[in-house]
Amino acid sequence: MAVEVDVVVIGMGPGGEDAAGRLAEAGLSVVAVESRLVGGECPYYACVPTKMMVRAAGLLAEGGRVPGMAGDSSVRPDWTPVAARIRDEATDSWDDKVAADRLTGKGAELVRGEGRITGPREVTVNDRVFRARRGIVLNTGTAPTAPPIDGLAGTPYWTNREAVQATEVPTSLIVLGGGVVGAEMAQVFSRFDSRVTVVEAADRLLVNEEPESGALLRDVFEREGIGVRTGVSVTAVTHENDEFTMNLGDETISAERLLIATGRRPNLSGLGLENVGLDENARQISVDGHMRAADGVWAVGDITGMGAFTHVSVYQAAIAVRDILGEEGSPAAYRAVPRVTFTDPEIASVGLTEAQARDQNLPVRTGIAKLPESARGWIHKVGNDGFVKLVENTEWGTLVGATAVGPAGGEILGALAVAVHTEAPTSALRDMMYAYPTFHRAIETALTNLTD
């Protein structure tokens, strides 16, 4: 017999958990469905534990920068406290009791299992059927995927999930994929004395960012002893005698471990989307500005294709909740989606890259300021790699994109994100006062350097 509720939320990633909690606190009867961990990928395998790894690796790098600046130093990497902190402080040994209790404490009912849409406003979990008077919210997220390389299937390769759970650092590591995950993991394990090689099919690292970002990161990686192979195709992978061997055509490389960081796939298969007129084979679920995907169905998070970031998922969840509750509010706007790659230097961007803007036939000009040439960069001296790049729409006189690379790239981005989101005139940005000597003062120089 079906149970009548107000809303069923399938998937307790950040957006789903947030939506379920908000709706329950608003007085609705909410069923929250999750087959894995409440909280999703971010707190257990991504954002939180990986940034603990980055923080630890950064401390090692800073310790090594003391000579010639502040005395002498000797740094000895030790992965043990890093693994312990991830296990004890971040993930509770990959136990979601705290998150589950937080959710149910807000009034939602947590149901463990795979949720499937079995009809309009109807979800079946195991042998239980729920009918949602107001509708269904989908937040099923994505999962790591591996490319169809000869010999790869069946080998004990890592994804981000295995890398985060590592209790020991491999003596050597191949990272397949030079995007955000691959870049962050490569630098972390290298700084803990693993011999790392990054392999990327595209002609540069961080292919979705400004080319200057990928070029600078490559320089930093090679300076730190990380091998970088770009523009290469992997023809085969073997795993024998506890060693991976990768054939790149003209070159063969080997390592103790192989990390696959080539992308993720949306968790849509088996969700029953066809029962509400949606396609489970699509790369994403299309939504309108209020997160509506179909009659009585809302979708938030990675599956919407608007950015695989926790902040996008939670932002969308708030909009979906307002719509379900019949509250007024602005529709979703994505012109200023911020993103940060937490390498050293941090690579932070918002809005469009120069290439993306030109692909949209926007009249643009750009300005770049190199961080080492700024007062703060000169003071910082070691570890001061970076720049600020601005992309201006000359017709509108506003920024449509910006990149901040440097020791505090993600923090510098805050000001740039506000500028892009509010469509602040570049003339007003030029008239601002920028604190001296700060890294963000490079924004002023980049504005001065705007040229066609």
Secondary structure, 3 states (H helix, E strand, C coil): CCEEEEEEEECCCHHHHHHHHHHHHCCCCEEEEECCCCCCHHHHHCHHHHHHHHHHHHHHHHHHCCECCCECCCCCCCCHHHHHHHHHHHCCCCCCHHHHHHHHHCCCEEEECCEEEEECCEEEECCEEEEEEEEEEECCCEEECCCCCCCCCCCCCECHHHHHCCCCCCCEEEEECCCHHHHHHHHHHHHCCCEEEEEECCCCCCCCCCHHHHHHHHHHHHHCCCEEEECCCCCEEEEECCEEEEECCCCEEEECEEEECCCEEECCCCCCHHHHCCCCCCCCCCCCCCCEEECCEEECCHHHCCCCCHHHHHHHHHHHHHHHHCCCCCCCCCCCCEEEECCCCEEEEEECCHHHHHHCCCCEEEEEEEHHHCHHHHHHCCCCCCEEEEEEECCCCEEEEEEEEECCHHHHHHHHHHHHHHCCEHHHHHCCCCCCCCHHHHHHHHHHCCEC
